[in-house]
Amino acid sequence: MVRLSKALLKEAGTGLSKTLSEILVCPLSKKPLRVCEETGSIISDSIGVSFPIKDGIPCLVPKDGKILDIDDTLKDDDAATKRT
C-alpha cells in the first residue's frame, strides 16, 4: 500500500493544488511563491530562494530553502514566459 501511494505521488508531479499554491507565501519575504514543475519546488522570486516539495507537501522551513543562482532565476523566468 505504501509503495503504491508513493508511485501515485510521483506520477502526480508536485501534487500541489492550484488553490494551495495561490495561498502560500514565502516565509521570509511574505511575497507570493510560484511552482516550478521542472525542479519540483516552490520559488520565491523576490529573494531568490527555492523551497522543496516532498511527497506533495511544501517544505517552507527557512533552513530547507536553497539560494538560487542568478542564472537559475533567469532560466525559470524565461521558461515561465514561454509557457504563457
mmCIF file as gemmi writes it, N, C-alpha and C atoms, coordinates in Angstrom:
data_model
loop_
_atom_site.group_PDB
_atom_site.id
_atom_site.type_symbol
_atom_site.label_atom_id
_atom_site.label_alt_id
_atom_site.label_comp_id
_atom_site.label_asym_id
_atom_site.label_entity_id
_atom_site.label_seq_id
_atom_site.pdbx_PDB_ins_code
_atom_site.Cartn_x
_atom_site.Cartn_y
_atom_site.Cartn_z
_atom_site.occupancy
_atom_site.B_iso_or_equiv
_atom_site.pdbx_formal_charge
_atom_site.auth_seq_id
_atom_site.auth_asym_id
_atom_site.pdbx_PDB_model_num
ATOM 1 N N . MET Axp A 1 ? 0.829 -1.2 0 1 0 ? 1 A 1
ATOM 2 C CA . MET Axp A 1 ? 0 0 0 1 0 ? 1 A 1
ATOM 3 C C . MET Axp A 1 ? 0.869 1.258 0 1 0 ? 1 A 1
ATOM 4 N N . VAL Axp A 2 ? 1.919 1.262 0.797 1 0 ? 2 A 1
ATOM 5 C CA . VAL Axp A 2 ? 2.781 2.437 0.852 1 0 ? 2 A 1
ATOM 6 C C . VAL Axp A 2 ? 3.495 2.64 -0.477 1 0 ? 2 A 1
ATOM 7 N N . ARG Axp A 3 ? 3.968 1.571 -1.081 1 0 ? 3 A 1
ATOM 8 C CA . ARG Axp A 3 ? 4.647 1.685 -2.37 1 0 ? 3 A 1
ATOM 9 C C . ARG Axp A 3 ? 3.711 2.229 -3.442 1 0 ? 3 A 1
ATOM 10 N N . LEU Axp A 4 ? 2.483 1.791 -3.409 1 0 ? 4 A 1
ATOM 11 C CA . LEU Axp A 4 ? 1.503 2.268 -4.374 1 0 ? 4 A 1
ATOM 12 C C . LEU Axp A 4 ? 1.264 3.759 -4.19 1 0 ? 4 A 1
ATOM 13 N N . SER Axp A 5 ? 1.143 4.211 -2.956 1 0 ? 5 A 1
ATOM 14 C CA . SER Axp A 5 ? 0.917 5.63 -2.685 1 0 ? 5 A 1
ATOM 15 C C . SER Axp A 5 ? 2.081 6.474 -3.174 1 0 ? 5 A 1
ATOM 16 N N . LYS Axp A 6 ? 3.304 6.018 -2.93 1 0 ? 6 A 1
ATOM 17 C CA . LYS Axp A 6 ? 4.477 6.773 -3.386 1 0 ? 6 A 1
ATOM 18 C C . LYS Axp A 6 ? 4.519 6.83 -4.906 1 0 ? 6 A 1
ATOM 19 N N . ALA Axp A 7 ? 4.15 5.735 -5.547 1 0 ? 7 A 1
ATOM 20 C CA . ALA Axp A 7 ? 4.137 5.714 -7.01 1 0 ? 7 A 1
ATOM 21 C C . ALA Axp A 7 ? 3.108 6.702 -7.547 1 0 ? 7 A 1
ATOM 22 N N . LEU Axp A 8 ? 1.959 6.763 -6.933 1 0 ? 8 A 1
ATOM 23 C CA . LEU Axp A 8 ? 0.922 7.702 -7.367 1 0 ? 8 A 1
ATOM 24 C C . LEU Axp A 8 ? 1.369 9.137 -7.176 1 0 ? 8 A 1
ATOM 25 N N . LEU Axp A 9 ? 2.048 9.422 -6.057 1 0 ? 9 A 1
ATOM 26 C CA . LEU Axp A 9 ? 2.532 10.778 -5.81 1 0 ? 9 A 1
ATOM 27 C C . LEU Axp A 9 ? 3.575 11.189 -6.846 1 0 ? 9 A 1
ATOM 28 N N . LYS Axp A 10 ? 4.447 10.258 -7.238 1 0 ? 10 A 1
ATOM 29 C CA . LYS Axp A 10 ? 5.452 10.586 -8.242 1 0 ? 10 A 1
ATOM 30 C C . LYS Axp A 10 ? 4.807 10.89 -9.583 1 0 ? 10 A 1
ATOM 31 N N . GLU Axp A 11 ? 3.755 10.14 -9.933 1 0 ? 11 A 1
ATOM 32 C CA . GLU Axp A 11 ? 3.063 10.364 -11.197 1 0 ? 11 A 1
ATOM 33 C C . GLU Axp A 11 ? 2.289 11.673 -11.194 1 0 ? 11 A 1
ATOM 34 N N . ALA Axp A 12 ? 1.865 12.125 -10.014 1 0 ? 12 A 1
ATOM 35 C CA . ALA Axp A 12 ? 1.071 13.339 -9.909 1 0 ? 12 A 1
ATOM 36 C C . ALA Axp A 12 ? 1.911 14.601 -10.033 1 0 ? 12 A 1
ATOM 37 N N . GLY Axp A 13 ? 3.209 14.466 -10.137 1 0 ? 13 A 1
ATOM 38 C CA . GLY Axp A 13 ? 4.073 15.635 -10.225 1 0 ? 13 A 1
ATOM 39 C C . GLY Axp A 13 ? 4.301 16.207 -8.851 1 0 ? 13 A 1
ATOM 40 N N . THR Axp A 14 ? 4.119 17.515 -8.707 1 0 ? 14 A 1
ATOM 41 C CA . THR Axp A 14 ? 4.338 18.13 -7.405 1 0 ? 14 A 1
ATOM 42 C C . THR Axp A 14 ? 3.207 17.796 -6.449 1 0 ? 14 A 1
ATOM 43 N N . GLY Axp A 15 ? 2.025 17.496 -6.99 1 0 ? 15 A 1
ATOM 44 C CA . GLY Axp A 15 ? 0.9 17.164 -6.13 1 0 ? 15 A 1
ATOM 45 C C . GLY Axp A 15 ? 0.332 18.361 -5.394 1 0 ? 15 A 1
ATOM 46 N N . LEU Axp A 16 ? 0.73 19.552 -5.775 1 0 ? 16 A 1
ATOM 47 C CA . LEU Axp A 16 ? 0.287 20.761 -5.109 1 0 ? 16 A 1
ATOM 48 C C . LEU Axp A 16 ? -0.895 21.339 -5.874 1 0 ? 16 A 1
ATOM 49 N N . SER Axp A 17 ? -2.008 21.519 -5.188 1 0 ? 17 A 1
ATOM 50 C CA . SER Axp A 17 ? -3.189 22.031 -5.874 1 0 ? 17 A 1
ATOM 51 C C . SER Axp A 17 ? -3.001 23.503 -6.234 1 0 ? 17 A 1
ATOM 52 N N . LYS Axp A 18 ? -3.712 23.941 -7.249 1 0 ? 18 A 1
ATOM 53 C CA . LYS Axp A 18 ? -3.604 25.323 -7.696 1 0 ? 18 A 1
ATOM 54 C C . LYS Axp A 18 ? -4.063 26.286 -6.596 1 0 ? 18 A 1
ATOM 55 N N . THR Axp A 19 ? -5.107 25.912 -5.888 1 0 ? 19 A 1
ATOM 56 C CA . THR Axp A 19 ? -5.616 26.763 -4.804 1 0 ? 19 A 1
ATOM 57 C C . THR Axp A 19 ? -4.567 26.954 -3.724 1 0 ? 19 A 1
ATOM 58 N N . LEU Axp A 20 ? -3.914 25.859 -3.32 1 0 ? 20 A 1
ATOM 59 C CA . LEU Axp A 20 ? -2.893 25.947 -2.284 1 0 ? 20 A 1
ATOM 60 C C . LEU Axp A 20 ? -1.717 26.788 -2.748 1 0 ? 20 A 1
ATOM 61 N N . SER Axp A 21 ? -1.314 26.608 -3.989 1 0 ? 21 A 1
ATOM 62 C CA . SER Axp A 21 ? -0.173 27.384 -4.488 1 0 ? 21 A 1
ATOM 63 C C . SER Axp A 21 ? -0.494 28.877 -4.568 1 0 ? 21 A 1
ATOM 64 N N . GLU Axp A 22 ? -1.76 29.227 -4.732 1 0 ? 22 A 1
ATOM 65 C CA . GLU Axp A 22 ? -2.15 30.646 -4.757 1 0 ? 22 A 1
ATOM 66 C C . GLU Axp A 22 ? -2.169 31.255 -3.362 1 0 ? 22 A 1
ATOM 67 N N . ILE Axp A 23 ? -2.366 30.438 -2.337 1 0 ? 23 A 1
ATOM 68 C CA . ILE Axp A 23 ? -2.457 30.92 -0.957 1 0 ? 23 A 1
ATOM 69 C C . ILE Axp A 23 ? -1.086 31.07 -0.315 1 0 ? 23 A 1
ATOM 70 N N . LEU Axp A 24 ? -0.163 30.172 -0.651 1 0 ? 24 A 1
ATOM 71 C CA . LEU Axp A 24 ? 1.144 30.146 0.009 1 0 ? 24 A 1
ATOM 72 C C . LEU Axp A 24 ? 1.965 31.391 -0.289 1 0 ? 24 A 1
ATOM 73 N N . VAL Axp A 25 ? 2.68 31.853 0.739 1 0 ? 25 A 1
ATOM 74 C CA . VAL Axp A 25 ? 3.618 32.963 0.58 1 0 ? 25 A 1
ATOM 75 C C . VAL Axp A 25 ? 4.961 32.544 1.169 1 0 ? 25 A 1
ATOM 76 N N . CYS Axp A 26 ? 5.996 33.246 0.78 1 0 ? 26 A 1
ATOM 77 C CA . CYS Axp A 26 ? 7.34 32.974 1.272 1 0 ? 26 A 1
ATOM 78 C C . CYS Axp A 26 ? 7.392 33.24 2.779 1 0 ? 26 A 1
ATOM 79 N N . PRO Axp A 27 ? 7.96 32.319 3.555 1 0 ? 27 A 1
ATOM 80 C CA . PRO Axp A 27 ? 8.039 32.533 4.998 1 0 ? 27 A 1
ATOM 81 C C . PRO Axp A 27 ? 9.008 33.647 5.388 1 0 ? 27 A 1
ATOM 82 N N . LEU Axp A 28 ? 9.874 34.04 4.48 1 0 ? 28 A 1
ATOM 83 C CA . LEU Axp A 28 ? 10.851 35.083 4.788 1 0 ? 28 A 1
ATOM 84 C C . LEU Axp A 28 ? 10.413 36.462 4.306 1 0 ? 28 A 1
ATOM 85 N N . SER Axp A 29 ? 9.975 36.546 3.048 1 0 ? 29 A 1
ATOM 86 C CA . SER Axp A 29 ? 9.617 37.848 2.472 1 0 ? 29 A 1
ATOM 87 C C . SER Axp A 29 ? 8.117 38.147 2.514 1 0 ? 29 A 1
ATOM 88 N N . LYS Axp A 30 ? 7.321 37.116 2.76 1 0 ? 30 A 1
ATOM 89 C CA . LYS Axp A 30 ? 5.851 37.219 2.758 1 0 ? 30 A 1
ATOM 90 C C . LYS Axp A 30 ? 5.283 37.6 1.389 1 0 ? 30 A 1
ATOM 91 N N . LYS Axp A 31 ? 6.05 37.341 0.336 1 0 ? 31 A 1
ATOM 92 C CA . LYS Axp A 31 ? 5.622 37.595 -1.04 1 0 ? 31 A 1
ATOM 93 C C . LYS Axp A 31 ? 5.111 36.297 -1.653 1 0 ? 31 A 1
ATOM 94 N N . PRO Axp A 32 ? 4.319 36.364 -2.729 1 0 ? 32 A 1
ATOM 95 C CA . PRO Axp A 32 ? 3.797 35.143 -3.369 1 0 ? 32 A 1
ATOM 96 C C . PRO Axp A 32 ? 4.906 34.231 -3.88 1 0 ? 32 A 1
ATOM 97 N N . LEU Axp A 33 ? 4.592 32.952 -3.927 1 0 ? 33 A 1
ATOM 98 C CA . LEU Axp A 33 ? 5.507 31.932 -4.435 1 0 ? 33 A 1
ATOM 99 C C . LEU Axp A 33 ? 4.983 31.412 -5.756 1 0 ? 33 A 1
ATOM 100 N N . ARG Axp A 34 ? 5.876 30.833 -6.564 1 0 ? 34 A 1
ATOM 101 C CA . ARG Axp A 34 ? 5.436 30.186 -7.79 1 0 ? 34 A 1
ATOM 102 C C . ARG Axp A 34 ? 5.97 28.76 -7.81 1 0 ? 34 A 1
ATOM 103 N N . VAL Axp A 35 ? 5.218 27.889 -8.439 1 0 ? 35 A 1
ATOM 104 C CA . VAL Axp A 35 ? 5.591 26.48 -8.532 1 0 ? 35 A 1
ATOM 105 C C . VAL Axp A 35 ? 6.434 26.271 -9.774 1 0 ? 35 A 1
ATOM 106 N N . CYS Axp A 36 ? 7.557 25.588 -9.617 1 0 ? 36 A 1
ATOM 107 C CA . CYS Axp A 36 ? 8.418 25.22 -10.738 1 0 ? 36 A 1
ATOM 108 C C . CYS Axp A 36 ? 8.282 23.718 -10.935 1 0 ? 36 A 1
ATOM 109 N N . GLU Axp A 37 ? 7.579 23.311 -11.978 1 0 ? 37 A 1
ATOM 110 C CA . GLU Axp A 37 ? 7.36 21.891 -12.264 1 0 ? 37 A 1
ATOM 111 C C . GLU Axp A 37 ? 8.665 21.19 -12.621 1 0 ? 37 A 1
ATOM 112 N N . GLU Axp A 38 ? 9.572 21.916 -13.26 1 0 ? 38 A 1
ATOM 113 C CA . GLU Axp A 38 ? 10.827 21.327 -13.718 1 0 ? 38 A 1
ATOM 114 C C . GLU Axp A 38 ? 11.678 20.818 -12.548 1 0 ? 38 A 1
ATOM 115 N N . THR Axp A 39 ? 11.758 21.609 -11.476 1 0 ? 39 A 1
ATOM 116 C CA . THR Axp A 39 ? 12.578 21.229 -10.331 1 0 ? 39 A 1
ATOM 117 C C . THR Axp A 39 ? 11.767 20.618 -9.195 1 0 ? 39 A 1
ATOM 118 N N . GLY Axp A 40 ? 10.435 20.681 -9.294 1 0 ? 40 A 1
ATOM 119 C CA . GLY Axp A 40 ? 9.594 20.152 -8.221 1 0 ? 40 A 1
ATOM 120 C C . GLY Axp A 40 ? 9.737 20.952 -6.939 1 0 ? 40 A 1
ATOM 121 N N . SER Axp A 41 ? 9.762 22.256 -7.088 1 0 ? 41 A 1
ATOM 122 C CA . SER Axp A 41 ? 9.946 23.122 -5.931 1 0 ? 41 A 1
ATOM 123 C C . SER Axp A 41 ? 9.073 24.363 -6.049 1 0 ? 41 A 1
ATOM 124 N N . ILE Axp A 42 ? 9.044 25.121 -4.968 1 0 ? 42 A 1
ATOM 125 C CA . ILE Axp A 42 ? 8.343 26.402 -4.943 1 0 ? 42 A 1
ATOM 126 C C . ILE Axp A 42 ? 9.413 27.476 -4.848 1 0 ? 42 A 1
ATOM 127 N N . ILE Axp A 43 ? 9.278 28.512 -5.667 1 0 ? 43 A 1
ATOM 128 C CA . ILE Axp A 43 ? 10.312 29.54 -5.755 1 0 ? 43 A 1
ATOM 129 C C . ILE Axp A 43 ? 9.781 30.894 -5.305 1 0 ? 43 A 1
ATOM 130 N N . SER Axp A 44 ? 10.589 31.555 -4.483 1 0 ? 44 A 1
ATOM 131 C CA . SER Axp A 44 ? 10.321 32.931 -4.097 1 0 ? 44 A 1
ATOM 132 C C . SER Axp A 44 ? 11.197 33.815 -4.965 1 0 ? 44 A 1
ATOM 133 N N . ASP Axp A 45 ? 10.592 34.446 -5.957 1 0 ? 45 A 1
ATOM 134 C CA . ASP Axp A 45 ? 11.349 35.298 -6.872 1 0 ? 45 A 1
ATOM 135 C C . ASP Axp A 45 ? 11.864 36.556 -6.187 1 0 ? 45 A 1
ATOM 136 N N . SER Axp A 46 ? 11.174 37.008 -5.149 1 0 ? 46 A 1
ATOM 137 C CA . SER Axp A 46 ? 11.56 38.256 -4.503 1 0 ? 46 A 1
ATOM 138 C C . SER Axp A 46 ? 12.911 38.153 -3.8 1 0 ? 46 A 1
ATOM 139 N N . ILE Axp A 47 ? 13.245 36.963 -3.271 1 0 ? 47 A 1
ATOM 140 C CA . ILE Axp A 47 ? 14.533 36.818 -2.585 1 0 ? 47 A 1
ATOM 141 C C . ILE Axp A 47 ? 15.425 35.744 -3.222 1 0 ? 47 A 1
ATOM 142 N N . GLY Axp A 48 ? 14.94 35.082 -4.271 1 0 ? 48 A 1
ATOM 143 C CA . GLY Axp A 48 ? 15.747 34.097 -4.978 1 0 ? 48 A 1
ATOM 144 C C . GLY Axp A 48 ? 16.014 32.832 -4.191 1 0 ? 48 A 1
ATOM 145 N N . VAL Axp A 49 ? 14.967 32.293 -3.559 1 0 ? 49 A 1
ATOM 146 C CA . VAL Axp A 49 ? 15.105 31.063 -2.766 1 0 ? 49 A 1
ATOM 147 C C . VAL Axp A 49 ? 14.113 30.023 -3.278 1 0 ? 49 A 1
ATOM 148 N N . SER Axp A 50 ? 14.569 28.783 -3.32 1 0 ? 50 A 1
ATOM 149 C CA . SER Axp A 50 ? 13.743 27.661 -3.749 1 0 ? 50 A 1
ATOM 150 C C . SER Axp A 50 ? 13.464 26.761 -2.547 1 0 ? 50 A 1
ATOM 151 N N . PHE Axp A 51 ? 12.189 26.404 -2.357 1 0 ? 51 A 1
ATOM 152 C CA . PHE Axp A 51 ? 11.787 25.503 -1.28 1 0 ? 51 A 1
ATOM 153 C C . PHE Axp A 51 ? 11.318 24.193 -1.893 1 0 ? 51 A 1
ATOM 154 N N . PRO Axp A 52 ? 11.758 23.055 -1.35 1 0 ? 52 A 1
ATOM 155 C CA . PRO Axp A 52 ? 11.388 21.763 -1.943 1 0 ? 52 A 1
ATOM 156 C C . PRO Axp A 52 ? 9.943 21.381 -1.665 1 0 ? 52 A 1
ATOM 157 N N . ILE Axp A 53 ? 9.413 20.516 -2.522 1 0 ? 53 A 1
ATOM 158 C CA . ILE Axp A 53 ? 8.106 19.902 -2.309 1 0 ? 53 A 1
ATOM 159 C C . ILE Axp A 53 ? 8.373 18.415 -2.158 1 0 ? 53 A 1
ATOM 160 N N . LYS Axp A 54 ? 8.088 17.872 -0.977 1 0 ? 54 A 1
ATOM 161 C CA . LYS Axp A 54 ? 8.349 16.453 -0.693 1 0 ? 54 A 1
ATOM 162 C C . LYS Axp A 54 ? 7.036 15.722 -0.512 1 0 ? 54 A 1
ATOM 163 N N . ASP Axp A 55 ? 6.784 14.753 -1.363 1 0 ? 55 A 1
ATOM 164 C CA . ASP Axp A 55 ? 5.55 13.961 -1.329 1 0 ? 55 A 1
ATOM 165 C C . ASP Axp A 55 ? 4.308 14.852 -1.376 1 0 ? 55 A 1
ATOM 166 N N . GLY Axp A 56 ? 4.375 15.921 -2.155 1 0 ? 56 A 1
ATOM 167 C CA . GLY Axp A 56 ? 3.24 16.816 -2.318 1 0 ? 56 A 1
ATOM 168 C C . GLY Axp A 56 ? 3.084 17.845 -1.209 1 0 ? 56 A 1
ATOM 169 N N . ILE Axp A 57 ? 4.036 17.88 -0.272 1 0 ? 57 A 1
ATOM 170 C CA . ILE Axp A 57 ? 3.964 18.814 0.848 1 0 ? 57 A 1
ATOM 171 C C . ILE Axp A 57 ? 5.083 19.836 0.713 1 0 ? 57 A 1
ATOM 172 N N . PRO Axp A 58 ? 4.742 21.136 0.608 1 0 ? 58 A 1
ATOM 173 C CA . PRO Axp A 58 ? 5.791 22.151 0.51 1 0 ? 58 A 1
ATOM 174 C C . PRO Axp A 58 ? 6.532 22.294 1.841 1 0 ? 58 A 1
ATOM 175 N N . CYS Axp A 59 ? 7.844 22.276 1.797 1 0 ? 59 A 1
ATOM 176 C CA . CYS Axp A 59 ? 8.684 22.435 2.993 1 0 ? 59 A 1
ATOM 177 C C . CYS Axp A 59 ? 9.119 23.895 3.052 1 0 ? 59 A 1
ATOM 178 N N . LEU Axp A 60 ? 8.385 24.693 3.801 1 0 ? 60 A 1
ATOM 179 C CA . LEU Axp A 60 ? 8.631 26.129 3.85 1 0 ? 60 A 1
ATOM 180 C C . LEU Axp A 60 ? 9.41 26.562 5.085 1 0 ? 60 A 1
ATOM 181 N N . VAL Axp A 61 ? 10.138 25.64 5.679 1 0 ? 61 A 1
ATOM 182 C CA . VAL Axp A 61 ? 11.017 25.978 6.792 1 0 ? 61 A 1
ATOM 183 C C . VAL Axp A 61 ? 12.225 26.706 6.189 1 0 ? 61 A 1
ATOM 184 N N . PRO Axp A 62 ? 12.57 27.886 6.707 1 0 ? 62 A 1
ATOM 185 C CA . PRO Axp A 62 ? 13.659 28.654 6.094 1 0 ? 62 A 1
ATOM 186 C C . PRO Axp A 62 ? 14.964 27.87 5.913 1 0 ? 62 A 1
ATOM 187 N N . LYS Axp A 63 ? 15.292 26.976 6.821 1 0 ? 63 A 1
ATOM 188 C CA . LYS Axp A 63 ? 16.549 26.225 6.678 1 0 ? 63 A 1
ATOM 189 C C . LYS Axp A 63 ? 16.491 25.216 5.53 1 0 ? 63 A 1
ATOM 190 N N . ASP Axp A 64 ? 15.293 24.858 5.048 1 0 ? 64 A 1
ATOM 191 C CA . ASP Axp A 64 ? 15.153 23.957 3.908 1 0 ? 64 A 1
ATOM 192 C C . ASP Axp A 64 ? 15.291 24.676 2.574 1 0 ? 64 A 1
ATOM 193 N N . GLY Axp A 65 ? 15.256 25.994 2.601 1 0 ? 65 A 1
ATOM 194 C CA . GLY Axp A 65 ? 15.358 26.776 1.377 1 0 ? 65 A 1
ATOM 195 C C . GLY Axp A 65 ? 16.753 26.733 0.786 1 0 ? 65 A 1
ATOM 196 N N . LYS Axp A 66 ? 16.815 26.836 -0.531 1 0 ? 66 A 1
ATOM 197 C CA . LYS Axp A 66 ? 18.093 26.82 -1.254 1 0 ? 66 A 1
ATOM 198 C C . LYS Axp A 66 ? 18.206 28.128 -2.025 1 0 ? 66 A 1
ATOM 199 N N . ILE Axp A 67 ? 19.305 28.843 -1.82 1 0 ? 67 A 1
ATOM 200 C CA . ILE Axp A 67 ? 19.514 30.101 -2.522 1 0 ? 67 A 1
ATOM 201 C C . ILE Axp A 67 ? 19.825 29.789 -3.982 1 0 ? 67 A 1
ATOM 202 N N . LEU Axp A 68 ? 19.097 30.434 -4.872 1 0 ? 68 A 1
ATOM 203 C CA . LEU Axp A 68 ? 19.26 30.205 -6.305 1 0 ? 68 A 1
ATOM 204 C C . LEU Axp A 68 ? 20.34 31.11 -6.874 1 0 ? 68 A 1
ATOM 205 N N . ASP Axp A 69 ? 21.044 30.596 -7.873 1 0 ? 69 A 1
ATOM 206 C CA . ASP Axp A 69 ? 21.984 31.422 -8.621 1 0 ? 69 A 1
ATOM 207 C C . ASP Axp A 69 ? 21.177 32.369 -9.494 1 0 ? 69 A 1
ATOM 208 N N . ILE Axp A 70 ? 21.786 33.442 -9.91 1 0 ? 70 A 1
ATOM 209 C CA . ILE Axp A 70 ? 21.103 34.394 -10.793 1 0 ? 70 A 1
ATOM 210 C C . ILE Axp A 70 ? 20.721 33.703 -12.092 1 0 ? 70 A 1
ATOM 211 N N . ASP Axp A 71 ? 21.593 32.836 -12.596 1 0 ? 71 A 1
ATOM 212 C CA . ASP Axp A 71 ? 21.315 32.118 -13.836 1 0 ? 71 A 1
ATOM 213 C C . ASP Axp A 71 ? 20.089 31.227 -13.699 1 0 ? 71 A 1
ATOM 214 N N . ASP Axp A 72 ? 19.929 30.554 -12.537 1 0 ? 72 A 1
ATOM 215 C CA . ASP Axp A 72 ? 18.765 29.697 -12.305 1 0 ? 72 A 1
ATOM 216 C C . ASP Axp A 72 ? 17.482 30.507 -12.33 1 0 ? 72 A 1
ATOM 217 N N . THR Axp A 73 ? 17.507 31.667 -11.702 1 0 ? 73 A 1
ATOM 218 C CA . THR Axp A 73 ? 16.32 32.515 -11.653 1 0 ? 73 A 1
ATOM 219 C C . THR Axp A 73 ? 15.954 32.995 -13.051 1 0 ? 73 A 1
ATOM 220 N N . LEU Axp A 74 ? 16.95 33.385 -13.832 1 0 ? 74 A 1
ATOM 221 C CA . LEU Axp A 74 ? 16.679 33.852 -15.189 1 0 ? 74 A 1
ATOM 222 C C . LEU Axp A 74 ? 16.132 32.735 -16.059 1 0 ? 74 A 1
ATOM 223 N N . LYS Axp A 75 ? 16.659 31.511 -15.925 1 0 ? 75 A 1
ATOM 224 C CA . LYS Axp A 75 ? 16.158 30.375 -16.705 1 0 ? 75 A 1
ATOM 225 C C . LYS Axp A 75 ? 14.701 30.1 -16.368 1 0 ? 75 A 1
ATOM 226 N N . ASP Axp A 76 ? 14.368 30.13 -15.064 1 0 ? 76 A 1
ATOM 227 C CA . ASP Axp A 76 ? 12.996 29.87 -14.648 1 0 ? 76 A 1
ATOM 228 C C . ASP Axp A 76 ? 12.057 30.953 -15.155 1 0 ? 76 A 1
ATOM 229 N N . ASP Axp A 77 ? 12.51 32.215 -15.144 1 0 ? 77 A 1
ATOM 230 C CA . ASP Axp A 77 ? 11.681 33.307 -15.655 1 0 ? 77 A 1
ATOM 231 C C . ASP Axp A 77 ? 11.438 33.147 -17.146 1 0 ? 77 A 1
ATOM 232 N N . ASP Axp A 78 ? 12.478 32.768 -17.897 1 0 ? 78 A 1
ATOM 233 C CA . ASP Axp A 78 ? 12.338 32.56 -19.333 1 0 ? 78 A 1
ATOM 234 C C . ASP Axp A 78 ? 11.372 31.42 -19.624 1 0 ? 78 A 1
ATOM 235 N N . ALA Axp A 79 ? 11.476 30.342 -18.865 1 0 ? 79 A 1
ATOM 236 C CA . ALA Axp A 79 ? 10.588 29.194 -19.065 1 0 ? 79 A 1
ATOM 237 C C . ALA Axp A 79 ? 9.146 29.562 -18.744 1 0 ? 79 A 1
ATOM 238 N N . ALA Axp A 80 ? 8.941 30.375 -17.715 1 0 ? 80 A 1
ATOM 239 C CA . ALA Axp A 80 ? 7.588 30.786 -17.338 1 0 ? 80 A 1
ATOM 240 C C . ALA Axp A 80 ? 6.966 31.68 -18.411 1 0 ? 80 A 1
ATOM 241 N N . THR Axp A 81 ? 7.763 32.574 -19.008 1 0 ? 81 A 1
ATOM 242 C CA . THR Axp A 81 ? 7.2 33.454 -20.025 1 0 ? 81 A 1
ATOM 243 C C . THR Axp A 81 ? 6.924 32.718 -21.32 1 0 ? 81 A 1
ATOM 244 N N . LYS Axp A 82 ? 7.688 31.657 -21.614 1 0 ? 82 A 1
ATOM 245 C CA . LYS Axp A 82 ? 7.441 30.881 -22.822 1 0 ? 82 A 1
ATOM 246 C C . LYS Axp A 82 ? 6.151 30.094 -22.723 1 0 ? 82 A 1
ATOM 247 N N . ARG Axp A 83 ? 5.79 29.655 -21.511 1 0 ? 83 A 1
ATOM 248 C CA . ARG Axp A 83 ? 4.569 28.874 -21.322 1 0 ? 83 A 1
ATOM 249 C C . ARG Axp A 83 ? 3.308 29.712 -21.436 1 0 ? 83 A 1
ATOM 250 N N . THR Axp A 84 ? 3.413 31.006 -21.137 1 0 ? 84 A 1
ATOM 251 C CA . THR Axp A 84 ? 2.213 31.855 -21.169 1 0 ? 84 A 1
ATOM 252 C C . THR Axp A 84 ? 2.004 32.5 -22.489 1 0 ? 84 A 1
